[in-house]
Amino acid sequence: MTASMAGLATTSAQIRERVEVARRNKRDGIILVPVDFSEHSKAALLEGSRYADAMNASLVVLHVVHDPGEMPGYYSKLIKKKRATRIQDMAAEAFDQFIEAAADEAPGRDLLLEADRLMVTGLPVTRILEVVDHLQPMMVVMGSQGRTGLKHLVIGSKATQIVQLCPVPVTIVKKPVRDA
């Protein structure tokens, strides 16, 4: 994690403090990429870094630490080592591994490793919108699993909620489908 964004922000004051650091580091603007470590999220991160390169913008990668009810133990499944660890420590380790894996897929895109990383705790949609409010990015780029039908009605879509409520443009990215 970059030194400017180290640690977990658990309160609104801590989020504001970390966002101010990111705003000072900005180039011609900021692109925010919320990630949940999914393949769709990785595709969004790669696309967001391309946009940031093209627009001479800073890249801020956000992860909201939240162990969802539909997937309890989510973080422990991402970390290969079996050990008793706080959820935020597992999330931080998974965050670092996720960024490194994305950077490995896009050699030469140094912006991925230089991106400010922000980790907050709470409900994803609420915290993403709070970070948007403080950070005032030029755009948000996020992945979507594309749930449909009953799952979409019951569980909802974080991406849909962000698109509806976000005051800045939002680009939704899905993992490219590869031919078998």
Order of alpha helices (4+ residues) and beta strands (2+ residues): beta-alpha-beta-alpha-beta-alpha-alpha-alpha-beta-alpha-beta-alpha-alpha-beta
